[in-house]
């Protein structure tokens, strides 16, 4: 059986923590920043953790060797 291919778009968007959780960069911090509050922009800087019900899809289908 051939090796499974990693979805490269997912590999650029997600990464795994040491405990197996999935990290991602939050959206809405690229442009039109003047109308967003400083508090909102500050909270968007930190990485988000994907909810546990979506982790299986990422691990199995998109990043099989992650």
Secondary structure, 3 states (H helix, E strand, C coil): CCCCCCCHHHHHHEEECCCCCEEECCCCCCCCCCCCCHHHHHHHHCCEECCHHHHHHHHHHHCCCC
